Amino acid sequence: MDHERRRAPGWWLLLAPVLAGAAAGAVPLAADLLLLVAALTTAALLWRGGRRAGAGLRGWTLLAVAVGLGLASTAAADLLLPAAHRQLLDPAAVLVPLPSLLLAIGGVLSLLSSGELRRGGARLLTETALFFSAALVLGQVLVVGPVLAAWPPGAPAGARLAIELSCLTTAALLSSVLVLVSAGARRVPGALLLLAAGSQAAAHGLSVVGADRSLAVLEAAVPDVQLASLLLICLAVLQDPGSHCDAPPTRSDVRLSQAGQLLPHLVMVAAALLFVGSAALGTQPTLVAALALLTGLGLTAVHRAVTARDESRVGARLRDSEAYFRSLVRSSSDAVLILDGELQVTWAAAVLEQAAVAAGSGLVGRPLPTVVHPADADAVTTWLAAEATTAGLTGLRTFRLPAADGSWRVLEAGVSDLRADADVRALVLHCRDITARLDREDELHSLAFTDPLTGLPNRAAQLAVLGRRLGALADGAGGRSVDGSEDGTDEDDVAASLLVFEVQGLLESRENVGGDVVDLALQEIARRLRATLRSEDQVARLGAESFSVLAVGTRADADKVAARCLSVIEQPLVTDFGLVDLTAAVGVVPLVAGLTEREALDHAELAVRDARAVAPGSVRRYHDGLGAARDRREQLRRDLIGARERGELTLAWQPIVALADHRVTGVEASLRWRHPVYGDVPPEEFLPVAGRAGLDVDLQRWVLREATLAAVGLPVHGVELKLGVDISARHLAAGTLVGDVSAALQASGLPPERLIVEIAESAVASGGEHDLADVSALRLMGVHVALDGFGSSHSTLPALARLPVDVLKLDRGFLARIDRDAYTRALVESVVGIGAALGVDVVAEGVETTSQLAVLEAIGCGFAQGFLLSRPVALPGVVQLLDQGAGQLWPGVPSRT
């Protein structure tokens, strides 16, 4: 036999050792080159797959190394071994591919994690051993046996051992690939690798049989089979999902796992048949084949036992899991009903079934529409009879089922339509008992419309009644009372009026007698109002200090109701702590068609505000002028946002004159707003609007910045002018005053001693320690502090004691009668004396007559400002005023322009 022609590639290899052997055989040179290129391409793909996985020298990377080692070892053997030692039966030639084979086994096994191997357990171990035994039998019968039968007399002594070792290694490689198919996430690449390994084994078998039988056709097919195996390896690399694939197993994965478990048995059956029929093939079974067959038969029994044990454990776990979840379902408050296609209850949670049995009727075996409340039967039938493709089975539905005490429980249910599922074919209703929740909602609904202190309807209830009443007016039912009865009112008059009472005196009473007594007073007011009103009128409590009455009748009737209610509110309430005297401001709004409840309540509150401004105990009816004033305020509030950017805000400057020589020593900068529609808006109108809108601090910050910049350029005639800027209580409380003043001074370059920050006396009286600390910090910076409006409240002297200041600005109310009232003159003179004693300058604001100015000069007041001297003017005007008089300013004609 020509052993040189029989030298075939290592058929047990997945990779290059096979190819290298083929390149040295009888295969044509073109086929050898093609296989070499394919092997190199496969090695590159394997290396790239390993680098992409980032697993280091394991897995695909180790397989790529095996390919390279196989190519290198085969090439070295062809170059170094003489031709006599490159025969198939030469031990050296046989053992050359073994290192690459062992690397290939390690690479395949390293594709599996230790966790995947542990999960396989004893079953995976027995399957692998069984497949190894079967593969070993096949190798002995198909390859080793025929080779030994044709053993030449001069064959090397170690050739048989080398062939046996190659057979064992091949079986081990096939078994390692089978492990990849049976366990882990790489089942698809494992199946492709198993096909590749099988193809290589087939290629070796074809070369051996072709050489023994002199069948060139079989030997010619070897390169094609080897090329196919390389393509399978490439596909395996490309199909690799990675070791960290978290995707759930697909149906293909499950089928491959089942095939991996079945394959060892099929191979063992084939091996046993070949072993028994080996005589017909003209070969004698080897001792190794017999031992491997006996081992495989024994492993078959072991595998069956291991499988039975695993199935028993799985079954026990399934039974435990089923019992666990059944217990959860039975104990869950979310009851479950299962219905068949006829809406008949096939299973009910114990919480539902037991209650139905206690009520005298069961659920299981009965159609659900027959056991629900009769009023819900049609709705339940319509809902559950809908097809799965319609929208009828979406959302939640409620129905009532009998309870154990004979009442009805309300269930909220969602449905899962599983009628199309062949394993279920049912409707599953997930129910929740919401009876208690509905009871609580009813109770909360009642509380939501009732005032807890007085028991009267609250604001929400009053709005609801107003909405119904006004809706009836809009529909033309204006002659109906609140309860729907005719009241005989003329169509030209109103049918009802809304009265809002704002109780006054509660704050003082709370300070004097305590909150508990005030609560008793409110309860007494509610009782008196209920006793005073007619049956068709409705009283409600709108807020902490306000009540409302919906009075049915004409305007005159509403006035009478207001007078009666006001009289009972003003009746003194005798308590253990003394008398509680209260009064109220009353706003009246006639209800007419086209009015909404929100508008009616808003109009009433405007009327109350007007009554409060008149006098305590006043009654005012809403008129359009109140709404117009409110609308103007709202329009100013909206337009004030962005007024600075639109250039509508300017500064007005009023000189401050030293009365000793009538020299201008300072100017006060104040903000002015020219509205594009309303024209010049007085500061006393828009500054409160800015405060309510939260814009006053930003506006004052702008005034500081612009005033300091302009003051630097004012002309100097003898003395440098000081600049006065008003600061509100909100700005002081904001905590940014020191930073704002510092930034303005730094940006303008104005010396700190030229700036006077004018703080209202009320802000100092109500300010905390932090505010006083800010004022002290300003004085430390060199900025002067003026107490504005001094003498306007009872807290004048305490405020002066709390806050050391540099300037006192007398309130203009002092000057109104200073020239006609000796008492007022004495007060101002005492303030001037206090200022002189403390070293504080005194500035009189609001000087408008020459007689006032004369008195101020006579009592020694140092400074004055007012329309008599100059009205506030624009910056060019104040510059002109200073230049014309060389810094002096004498009294002129009083002006309020």
C-alpha positions in Angstrom: 0.0 0.0 0.0 1.3 3.5 -0.8 1.5 5.1 2.6 2.7 8.4 1.2 -0.6 8.7 -0.6 -2.5 7.6 2.4 -1.0 10.4 4.6 -4.1 12.5 5.1 -4.7 15.6 7.2 -5.7 15.2 10.8 -9.4 14.6 10.3 -10.1 15.1 14.0 -9.0 18.8 13.7 -11.3 21.7 13.2 -8.6 23.8 11.8 -5.3 24.1 10.0 -3.5 20.9 10.9 -5.9 19.2 8.6 -5.2 21.7 5.8 -1.5 21.4 6.2 -1.7 17.6 5.8 -3.8 18.1 2.7 -1.4 20.5 1.2 1.4 17.8 1.4 -0.8 15.0 -0.1 -1.9 14.1 -3.5 -4.4 16.9 -3.8 -3.6 19.3 -6.6 -1.6 22.4 -5.9 -4.5 24.7 -6.7 -6.7 22.9 -4.1 -3.8 23.2 -1.6 -3.5 26.9 -2.2 -7.3 27.4 -1.9 -7.3 25.5 1.4 -4.3 27.5 2.7 -6.1 30.8 1.9 -9.3 29.5 3.5 -7.3 28.4 6.7 -5.6 31.8 6.9 -9.0 33.6 6.5 -10.5 31.4 9.2 -7.6 32.1 11.6 -8.1 35.9 11.0 -11.8 35.7 11.7 -11.2 33.6 14.8 -8.7 36.2 16.1 -11.0 39.1 15.3 -13.9 37.3 17.1 -11.7 36.8 20.2 -10.5 40.4 20.3 -14.1 41.6 19.9 -15.2 39.5 22.9 -12.3 40.9 24.9 -11.7 37.5 26.6 -7.9 37.5 26.3 -6.1 34.3 25.3 -9.1 32.0 25.4 -12.1 31.1 23.3 -11.9 32.2 19.7 -8.5 33.7 20.3 -7.1 30.4 21.5 -8.6 28.6 18.5 -6.9 31.1 16.2 -3.6 30.3 18.0 -4.4 26.6 17.4 -4.8 27.3 13.7 -1.5 29.1 13.5 0.3 26.4 15.5 -1.2 23.7 13.3 0.0 25.5 10.1 3.5 26.1 11.6 3.9 22.6 12.9 2.8 21.0 9.7 5.0 23.2 7.6 8.0 22.5 9.9 7.3 18.7 9.7 7.3 18.9 5.9 10.6 20.9 5.9 12.5 19.1 8.7 11.3 15.5 8.5 12.8 13.4 5.8 10.4 11.9 3.3 10.7 8.5 5.0 9.4 9.9 8.2 6.5 11.7 6.6 4.4 8.6 6.2 1.0 8.1 7.7 2.3 5.3 10.1 5.3 7.3 11.1 5.0 8.3 14.8 6.5 11.7 14.3 4.1 12.5 11.4 1.1 11.3 13.5 2.1 13.3 16.6 2.8 16.6 14.8 -0.8 17.9 14.9 -1.5 16.9 18.6 -0.4 20.2 20.2 -2.7 22.2 18.0 -5.5 19.7 18.8 -5.1 20.2 22.5 -5.2 24.0 22.0 -8.4 23.6 20.0 -10.0 21.6 22.8 -9.0 24.2 25.3 -10.3 27.0 23.1 -13.7 25.2 22.7 -14.1 24.6 26.4 -13.1 28.2 27.3 -16.0 29.4 25.2 -18.1 28.2 28.2 -18.2 29.9 31.5 -17.8 28.1 34.8 -21.4 28.9 35.7 -22.7 27.3 32.5 -20.6 24.2 33.2 -21.9 24.0 36.8 -25.5 24.3 35.6 -25.1 21.3 33.3 -24.2 19.2 36.3 -24.0 15.4 36.3 -26.3 15.2 33.3 -23.9 17.2 31.1 -20.9 15.1 32.4 -22.6 11.8 31.5 -23.7 13.0 28.1 -20.2 14.1 27.3 -18.6 10.9 28.5 -21.2 8.9 26.6 -20.5 10.8 23.4 -16.8 10.4 24.0 -17.2 6.6 24.2 -19.3 6.5 21.1 -16.9 8.7 19.1 -14.0 6.5 20.3 -15.8 3.4 19.1 -16.5 4.9 15.7 -12.8 6.0 15.4 -11.6 2.5 16.3 -14.0 0.8 13.9 -13.7 3.1 11.0 -10.1 4.2 11.1 -7.8 2.5 13.6 -9.1 -1.0 12.8 -8.6 -0.7 9.0 -5.2 0.8 9.5 -4.0 -2.0 11.9 -5.4 -4.6 9.5 -3.2 -3.3 6.7 -0.2 -2.9 9.1 3.0 -3.3 7.1 5.8 -5.5 8.4 8.2 -2.6 8.7 5.9 -0.2 10.4 7.4 1.8 13.3 6.9 0.4 16.7 5.4 3.6 18.2 3.0 4.2 15.3 0.2 2.2 16.8 0.4 4.2 20.1 0.5 7.5 18.1 -2.6 6.5 16.1 -4.5 5.5 19.3 -3.5 8.8 20.9 -4.8 10.7 17.8 -8.1 8.8 18.0 -8.5 9.7 21.7 -7.7 13.3 21.0 -10.2 13.5 18.1 -13.0 12.0 20.3 -12.1 14.5 23.0 -12.4 17.4 20.6 -15.8 16.2 19.3 -17.0 15.8 22.9 -15.9 19.3 23.9 -17.8 20.7 20.9 -20.9 18.8 22.0 -20.6 20.4 25.4 -20.9 23.8 23.7 -24.1 22.6 22.0 -25.7 21.2 25.1 -25.0 24.2 27.5 -24.5 27.9 27.4 -25.6 30.7 25.1 -23.4 29.6 22.1 -25.5 26.7 21.0 -25.7 27.8 17.3 -22.0 28.4 17.0 -21.4 25.1 18.8 -23.6 23.2 16.3 -21.7 24.8 13.4 -18.4 23.8 15.0 -19.7 20.2 15.6 -20.6 20.0 11.9 -17.1 21.3 11.0 -15.4 18.7 13.2 -17.6 16.0 11.8 -16.6 17.1 8.3 -13.0 16.9 9.1 -13.5 13.4 10.5 -15.3 12.5 7.3 -12.4 13.9 5.2 -9.9 11.7 7.1 -12.2 8.7 6.6 -12.5 9.3 2.9 -8.7 9.6 2.5 -8.1 6.4 4.4 -10.7 4.4 2.7 -9.8 5.8 -0.7 -6.1 4.8 -0.2 -6.9 1.3 1.1 -9.4 0.5 -1.7 -7.6 2.5 -4.4 -10.6 4.7 -4.9 -9.4 8.0 -6.3 -12.9 9.4 -6.3 -13.1 9.3 -2.5 -9.7 10.9 -2.1 -10.7 13.7 -4.6 -13.6 14.6 -2.4 -11.4 15.4 0.6 -10.5 19.0 -0.3 -14.2 19.8 -0.8 -15.1 18.5 2.6 -12.3 20.3 4.2 -13.3 23.6 2.6 -16.8 23.1 3.7 -15.6 22.6 7.3 -13.7 25.9 7.2 -16.7 27.7 5.9 -18.7 26.2 8.9 -16.1 27.5 11.3 -16.3 31.0 9.8 -20.1 30.9 10.1 -19.7 29.9 13.8 -17.6 32.9 14.5 -20.0 35.3 12.8 -23.0 33.8 14.6 -21.4 34.2 18.1 -23.8 36.1 20.4 -21.2 36.7 23.0 -20.7 35.3 26.5 -22.9 38.0 28.1 -25.9 37.6 26.0 -29.0 38.1 28.2 -31.6 37.4 25.5 -34.1 34.6 26.4 -33.6 31.3 24.7 -35.2 31.0 21.3 -37.0 28.0 19.9 -33.9 27.2 17.9 -31.8 27.2 21.1 -34.3 24.8 22.8 -34.2 22.5 19.8 -30.4 22.5 19.7 -30.2 21.8 23.4 -32.6 18.8 22.9 -30.6 17.6 20.0 -27.4 17.9 22.0 -28.9 15.6 24.7 -30.2 13.1 22.1 -27.0 13.0 19.9 -24.8 10.9 22.3 -27.4 8.1 22.3 -27.8 8.2 18.5 -24.0 8.1 18.1 -23.8 5.2 20.6 -26.5 3.3 18.7 -24.6 3.8 15.4 -21.3 2.8 17.1 -22.8 -0.4 18.5 -24.3 -1.3 15.1 -20.9 -0.7 13.4 -19.1 -2.7 16.1 -21.4 -5.7 15.7 -21.2 -5.5 11.9 -17.5 -4.9 11.8 -16.9 -8.5 10.6 -18.9 -7.7 7.4 -16.5 -4.8 6.8 -13.5 -7.2 6.9 -12.0 -5.7 10.0 -11.5 -7.1 13.5 -12.8 -4.8 16.3 -10.0 -3.7 18.6 -9.8 -4.2 22.3 -10.1 -0.4 22.9 -13.3 -0.3 20.8 -14.8 -3.1 22.9 -13.9 -1.4 26.2 -15.3 1.9 24.9 -18.5 0.2 23.8 -19.0 -1.5 27.2 -18.3 1.9 28.9 -20.8 3.6 26.7 -23.5 1.1 27.5 -22.9 1.6 31.1 -22.9 5.4 30.7 -26.3 5.0 29.0 -27.7 3.5 32.1 -26.1 6.2 34.3 -27.4 8.9 32.0 -30.9 7.5 32.3 -30.6 7.5 36.1 -29.3 11.1 36.2 -32.0 12.2 33.9 -34.7 10.6 36.0 -33.3 12.3 39.1 -33.3 15.7 37.4 -36.8 15.2 36.1 -37.9 14.3 39.6 -36.3 17.4 41.0 -37.8 19.6 38.3 -41.2 18.1 38.9 -40.9 18.7 42.6 -39.9 22.3 42.0 -42.9 22.7 39.6 -45.3 21.3 42.2 -43.8 23.5 44.9 -44.0 26.5 42.6 -47.6 25.7 41.6 -48.6 25.3 45.3 -46.8 28.6 46.1 -48.5 30.6 43.5 -51.9 29.0 44.1 -51.5 30.0 47.8 -50.6 33.5 46.7 -53.7 33.8 44.5 -56.0 32.4 47.1 -54.7 34.8 49.8 -54.5 37.8 47.6 -57.0 40.6 48.1 -57.1 41.0 44.3 -59.6 38.3 43.6 -59.6 36.4 40.3 -62.4 34.9 38.2 -61.8 32.6 35.3 -64.6 32.3 32.7 -65.1 30.0 29.8 -66.3 31.0 26.4 -69.9 30.9 27.6 -69.1 33.4 30.4 -69.5 30.6 33.0 -67.3 30.8 36.1 -64.9 27.8 36.0 -62.7 29.0 38.9 -63.1 31.7 41.5 -60.7 32.9 44.2 -61.6 31.7 47.7 -62.3 35.3 48.8 -65.1 35.5 46.3 -66.4 32.0 46.4 -66.7 31.9 50.2 -68.6 35.2 50.3 -71.0 34.0 47.6 -71.6 30.7 49.4 -72.3 32.5 52.6 -74.8 34.7 50.8 -76.7 31.6 49.6 -75.3 31.3 46.1 -72.0 30.0 44.7 -70.0 31.2 41.7 -68.3 28.2 40.1 -70.5 26.6 37.5 -72.8 29.6 37.0 -72.8 32.2 34.3 -71.3 35.5 35.7 -74.3 37.7 34.5 -76.6 35.6 36.7 -74.7 36.2 39.9 -73.9 39.9 39.6 -76.4 42.6 40.7 -79.4 42.6 38.3 -78.7 46.2 37.4 -75.1 45.2 36.3 -76.0 42.0 34.3 -76.6 43.6 30.9 -73.4 45.8 31.1 -71.3 42.7 32.2 -72.7 40.6 29.3 -72.1 43.3 26.8 -68.6 43.9 28.0 -67.4 40.2 28.2 -69.2 39.1 25.1 -67.1 41.4 22.9 -64.5 39.9 20.6 -60.9 40.2 21.4 -60.3 42.4 18.3 -62.7 45.1 19.5 -62.3 47.7 22.1 -64.8 46.2 24.5 -62.3 44.3 26.6 -60.1 47.3 27.4 -60.1 49.4 30.6 -61.7 48.7 33.9 -65.3 47.9 34.7 -67.2 47.7 38.0 -70.0 45.4 39.0 -71.5 44.1 42.2 -71.3 40.6 43.7 -73.1 39.3 46.8 -71.3 39.6 50.1 -71.4 37.3 53.1 -73.7 39.6 55.1 -76.3 39.8 52.3 -75.1 43.2 51.0 -73.4 43.8 47.7 -69.7 44.3 47.2 -68.4 46.6 44.4 -65.6 45.0 42.4 -63.4 46.8 39.9 -62.2 44.3 37.3 -59.8 44.2 34.4 -59.9 41.3 31.9 -57.2 39.3 30.1 -58.7 37.8 27.0 -56.9 34.4 26.6 -59.6 32.8 24.5 -57.2 32.6 21.6 -54.6 30.8 23.7 -54.9 27.1 23.1 -53.5 26.3 26.6 -56.0 28.5 28.4 -59.1 29.3 26.2 -60.6 31.5 28.9 -61.3 35.0 30.2 -59.4 36.0 33.3 -60.9 38.7 35.4 -58.6 40.5 37.8 -60.9 41.9 40.5 -60.3 44.3 43.3 -62.9 45.0 46.1 -63.4 48.8 46.1 -66.4 48.9 48.4 -64.5 50.4 51.3 -62.8 52.9 48.9 -66.1 54.1 47.5 -67.5 54.5 51.1 -64.4 56.6 52.0 -64.8 58.6 48.8 -68.4 59.4 49.7 -67.3 60.5 53.1 -64.5 62.6 51.7 -67.0 64.1 49.2 -69.2 65.1 52.0 -66.2 66.6 53.9 -65.0 68.4 50.7 -68.2 70.4 50.6 -68.6 71.1 54.4 -66.8 73.5 56.6 -65.6 71.5 59.6 -65.8 74.3 62.1 -69.3 75.7 61.5 -70.9 72.8 59.6 -71.9 75.2 56.8 -71.3 74.5 53.1 -67.8 75.6 52.2 -66.5 77.6 49.2 -66.6 74.6 46.8 -70.3 73.9 47.7 -71.2 77.5 47.3 -69.5 77.6 43.8 -71.5 74.5 42.8 -74.8 76.0 43.9 -73.9 79.3 42.1 -73.0 77.3 39.0 -76.4 75.6 39.0 -78.2 78.8 39.7 -76.4 80.8 36.9 -76.9 77.9 34.5 -80.6 78.0 35.1 -80.5 81.8 34.5 -78.7 81.2 31.2 -81.3 78.6 30.2 -84.1 81.1 30.7 -85.2 79.8 34.2 -84.5 83.1 35.9 -87.7 83.0 37.9 -86.8 79.9 39.9 -85.3 79.9 43.4 -82.3 77.9 44.5 -84.5 74.9 45.2 -86.3 75.2 41.9 -89.6 76.7 43.0 -91.2 79.7 41.4 -90.7 82.9 43.4 -92.9 85.2 41.4 -90.1 87.7 40.6 -90.6 90.1 37.8 -88.6 89.2 34.7 -87.0 92.7 34.6 -85.5 92.3 38.1 -82.9 89.9 39.4 -83.9 86.5 40.8 -81.1 86.2 43.4 -78.1 88.0 44.7 -74.8 86.9 46.2 -73.8 88.5 49.5 -70.3 88.2 50.9 -69.6 89.2 54.5 -66.1 89.8 55.6 -66.0 89.7 59.4 -63.8 92.4 60.9 -62.3 92.3 64.4 -61.3 88.7 64.5 -57.6 89.4 64.6 -58.0 91.8 67.5 -60.2 89.3 69.3 -57.8 86.5 68.7 -55.0 88.6 70.4 -57.3 89.5 73.3 -59.3 86.4 74.1 -57.5 83.6 72.2 -58.2 81.4 69.2 -60.6 79.1 70.9 -63.0 81.9 71.7 -62.7 83.2 68.2 -63.7 79.7 66.9 -66.7 79.8 69.2 -67.6 83.3 67.9 -67.5 82.0 64.3 -69.7 79.1 65.2 -72.1 81.5 66.9 -72.1 83.7 63.8 -73.0 80.7 61.6 -75.8 79.8 64.0 -77.2 83.3 63.9 -77.0 83.5 60.2 -78.9 80.2 59.7 -81.6 81.4 62.2 -81.9 84.8 60.4 -82.1 83.7 56.8 -85.2 82.4 55.0 -85.5 78.8 54.1 -84.8 79.5 50.4 -81.6 81.4 51.2 -78.3 79.5 51.6 -75.4 80.5 53.8 -71.9 79.2 53.4 -68.5 79.9 54.8 -66.0 81.0 52.1 -62.9 81.5 54.2 -61.4 82.1 57.6 -63.1 85.5 58.0 -65.8 85.5 55.3 -69.3 84.1 54.9 -71.6 84.2 51.9 -75.4 84.2 51.5 -77.2 83.3 48.3 -80.4 85.4 48.8 -83.4 84.7 46.6 -85.5 87.7 45.5 -85.2 91.2 44.2 -82.5 93.8 44.8 -84.5 95.2 47.7 -84.8 91.7 49.2 -81.0 91.4 49.0 -80.6 94.7 50.8 -82.9 93.6 53.6 -81.0 90.3 54.0 -77.7 92.1 54.2 -79.1 94.5 56.9 -80.5 91.6 59.0 -77.3 89.5 58.7 -75.1 92.5 59.5 -77.1 93.3 62.6 -76.8 89.8 64.0 -73.0 89.8 63.3 -72.6 93.0 65.2 -74.5 91.8 68.2 -71.9 91.4 71.0 -70.9 87.9 72.0 -70.5 87.3 75.7 -67.7 84.9 76.7 -65.9 84.0 79.9 -63.1 86.3 78.8 -65.3 89.3 78.1 -67.3 90.7 75.2 -66.3 89.9 71.6 -67.4 92.8 69.3 -67.4 92.1 65.6 -68.6 93.8 62.5 -68.5 93.1 58.8 -68.0 94.6 55.4 -70.7 93.4 53.0 -70.5 93.1 49.2 -73.6 92.5 47.1 -73.7 91.1 43.6 -77.0 90.6 41.6 -77.0 87.3 39.7 -77.8 87.8 36.1 -77.6 85.7 33.0 -74.2 85.4 31.4 -72.3 85.6 34.7 -70.2 82.6 35.8 -69.8 81.5 39.4 -66.2 82.5 39.5 -67.1 86.0 38.1 -69.9 86.4 40.6 -67.6 85.5 43.5 -64.9 87.8 42.2 -67.4 90.7 41.9 -68.5 90.1 45.4 -65.0 90.3 46.7 -64.4 93.5 44.9 -67.6 95.0 46.5 -66.3 93.8 49.9 -63.0 95.5 49.3 -64.9 98.7 48.4 -67.0 98.4 51.6 -64.0 97.8 53.7 -62.4 101.0 52.4 -65.5 103.1 53.2 -66.0 102.1 56.9 -66.7 99.1 59.1 -70.2 97.9 58.8 -70.7 99.2 55.3 -72.7 97.5 52.5 -71.6 98.1 48.9 -73.0 96.8 45.7 -70.8 95.9 42.9 -70.6 98.2 39.9 -68.5 98.3 36.8 -66.2 100.9 38.2 -64.8 98.4 40.7 -64.1 95.9 37.9 -62.5 98.6 35.8 -60.2 99.6 38.7 -59.2 96.0 39.3 -58.7 95.5 35.5 -56.4 98.6 35.5 -54.3 97.1 38.3 -54.1 93.8 36.5 -53.1 95.5 33.3 -50.5 97.5 35.1 -49.1 94.3 36.7 -48.8 92.7 33.3 -47.3 95.7 31.6 -44.9 96.4 34.3 -43.1 93.2 33.3 -40.7 94.4 30.5 -41.4 98.1 31.0 -37.7 98.7 31.8 -36.6 97.0 28.6 -39.1 99.0 26.6 -37.7 102.3 28.0 -40.9 103.3 29.8 -39.2 103.8 33.2 -37.3 106.9 34.0 -36.0 108.7 37.1 -37.3 111.9 38.6 -35.0 114.1 40.7 -36.1 116.4 43.6 -33.6 118.7 45.2 -33.0 118.8 49.0 -32.1 122.3 50.2 -30.2 123.4 53.3 -32.4 126.0 54.9 -29.4 128.0 56.3 -28.2 129.2 53.0 -30.7 127.7 50.5 -28.0 125.7 48.9 -28.9 122.4 47.2 -27.0 119.7 49.2 -28.6 116.7 47.7 -31.2 115.1 45.4 -33.6 112.3 45.8 -34.1 110.0 42.9 -37.5 108.4 42.5 -39.0 106.1 39.8 -41.5 107.2 37.2 -43.4 105.2 34.7 -44.9 106.5 31.5 -47.4 103.9 30.4 -48.1 103.7 26.6 -51.9 103.7 27.2 -52.5 105.3 30.6 -49.7 107.9 30.4 -47.9 108.9 33.6 -48.8 106.4 36.3 -48.2 107.8 39.8 -45.6 105.9 41.9 -48.2 105.4 44.7 -50.3 103.4 42.2 -47.7 101.2 40.4 -45.2 100.6 43.2 -47.8 98.6 45.3 -48.6 96.6 42.1 -44.9 95.9 41.7 -44.7 94.7 45.3 -47.5 92.3 44.8 -46.0 91.0 41.6 -42.6 90.6 43.2 -40.9 93.1 40.9 -40.2 95.9 43.4 -36.8 94.6 44.4 -35.6 94.3 40.8 -36.9 97.8 40.1 -35.1 99.3 43.1 -31.9 97.6 42.1 -32.3 99.3 38.7 -33.0 102.6 40.3 -29.8 102.3 42.4 -27.7 101.5 39.4 -29.1 104.3 37.2 -29.2 106.9 39.9 -25.6 106.4 41.0 -24.4 106.5 37.4 -26.3 109.8 36.8 -25.3 111.4 40.1 -21.6 111.2 39.2 -22.1 113.7 36.4 -24.2 116.2 38.3 -22.6 119.7 38.4 -20.9 120.7 41.6 -21.3 124.2 43.1 -19.4 124.4 46.3 -20.4 121.0 47.8 -20.8 117.5 46.3 -24.4 116.6 46.1 -25.7 113.6 48.1 -28.0 111.1 46.4 -31.0 109.7 48.2 -32.7 106.5 47.1 -35.8 104.9 48.7 -35.5 101.2 49.8 -38.6 99.2 50.5 -39.1 96.7 53.3 -39.2 93.8 50.8 -35.8 94.8 49.5 -34.4 95.0 53.0 -35.8 91.6 53.8 -34.5 90.0 50.6 -31.0 90.1 52.0 -29.4 91.5 48.8 -29.3 95.2 49.7 -25.6 95.3 50.7 -24.6 93.5 47.6 -26.8 95.7 45.4 -25.5 98.9 46.9 -21.9 97.7 46.6 -22.4 96.7 42.9 -24.0 100.1 42.1 -21.2 102.0 43.7 -18.5 100.0 42.1 -20.1 100.3 38.6 -20.7 104.1 38.9 -17.6 105.1 40.8 -19.8 107.2 43.2 -18.1 107.6 46.6 -20.1 105.7 49.3 -20.4 108.8 51.5 -22.5 110.6 48.8 -25.2 107.9 48.8 -28.1 108.0 51.3 -30.2 104.9 51.5 -33.7 105.9 52.7 -35.4 103.1 54.6 -39.0 103.4 55.7 -39.7 103.5 59.4 -42.2 100.6 59.0 -39.5 98.4 57.5 -37.2 99.0 60.4 -40.0 98.4 62.9 -40.9 95.0 61.4 -37.4 94.0 60.4 -35.3 91.3 62.1 -31.8 91.2 63.4 -30.5 90.2 60.0 -32.1 93.4 58.4 -30.5 95.6 61.1 -27.1 93.9 60.5 -27.4 94.8 56.7 -28.1 98.4 57.6 -25.1 98.5 59.9 -23.0 97.0 57.2 -24.0 99.8 54.8 -23.0 102.4 57.4 -19.6 100.6 57.8 -19.1 100.9 54.0 -19.6 104.7 54.4 -23.1 104.8 53.0 -25.5 107.1 55.0 -28.8 105.8 56.2 -32.0 107.9 56.4 -35.1 106.9 58.4 -37.9 107.8 56.0 -41.4 108.7 57.2 -40.3 109.4 60.7 -43.3 110.0 63.0 -45.8 108.2 60.8 -46.5 105.5 63.4 -46.4 104.7 67.1 -43.1 102.9 66.7 -41.1 106.1 65.9 -38.8 106.4 68.9 -38.3 102.6 69.3 -37.2 102.4 65.7 -34.8 105.2 66.2 -33.3 103.5 69.3 -32.9 100.2 67.3 -31.2 101.7 64.3 -28.5 104.4 64.5 -29.1 106.6 61.4 -27.6 109.7 59.8 -30.7 111.4 58.6 -34.3 111.7 59.9 -36.9 112.5 57.2 -40.0 114.0 58.8 -43.3 112.5 57.5 -45.2 115.0 55.4 -48.2 114.5 57.7 -46.3 116.6 60.3 -46.1 119.6 58.0 -49.7 119.7 57.0 -50.7 121.9 60.0 -47.3 123.1 61.3 -48.1 126.7 60.5 -51.6 126.6 62.1 -51.4 124.1 65.0 -49.1 124.8 68.0 -49.2 121.2 69.1 -47.8 120.0 65.7 -45.2 122.8 65.7 -44.1 121.6 69.2 -43.7 118.0 68.1 -41.6 119.0 65.1 -39.5 121.3 67.2 -38.9 118.4 69.6 -37.9 116.1 66.8 -35.4 118.8 65.5 -34.0 119.0 69.1 -33.6 115.2 69.2 -31.8 115.3 65.9 -29.5 118.0 67.1 -28.8 116.1 70.3 -28.0 112.9 68.4 -26.0 114.6 65.7 -28.6 113.5 63.1 -29.7 115.8 60.2 -33.4 116.4 59.9 -35.1 116.8 56.5 -38.7 118.0 56.3 -40.6 116.4 53.4 -43.6 117.9 51.6 -42.9 121.6 52.1 -45.6 123.3 49.9 -46.2 126.8 51.4 -44.0 129.7 52.4 -45.5 129.7 55.9 -44.5 126.1 56.4 -41.0 127.0 55.3 -40.8 129.9 57.6 -41.8 127.8 60.6 -39.2 125.2 59.7 -36.5 127.9 59.5 -37.6 129.4 62.8 -37.4 126.2 64.7 -34.0 125.4 63.3 -34.8 122.5 60.9 -31.7 121.9 58.8 -33.1 120.7 55.4 -36.3 120.6 53.4 -37.7 119.4 50.2 -41.1 119.8 48.5 -43.0 121.4 45.7 -42.4 124.9 47.1 -38.8 124.5 46.4 -38.9 122.3 43.3 -41.1 119.5 42.0 -39.4 116.3 40.8 -37.9 116.9 37.4 -36.0 115.0 34.8 -32.2 114.8 34.9 -31.7 117.7 32.4 -34.0 119.8 34.5 -32.1 119.3 37.7 -28.8 120.1 35.9 -30.3 123.3 34.6 -31.7 124.2 38.0 -28.3 123.7 39.6 -26.5 125.7 37.0 -28.9 128.7 37.0 -28.7 129.3 40.7 -25.1 128.4 41.2 -26.2 125.6 43.5 -28.8 127.7 45.4 -32.6 127.3 45.3 -35.1 129.7 46.6 -38.8 129.2 47.1 -41.0 129.4 44.1 -44.7 129.0 43.3 -46.2 125.8 44.8 -47.0 123.2 42.2 -48.5 119.7 42.2 -47.9 118.9 38.6 
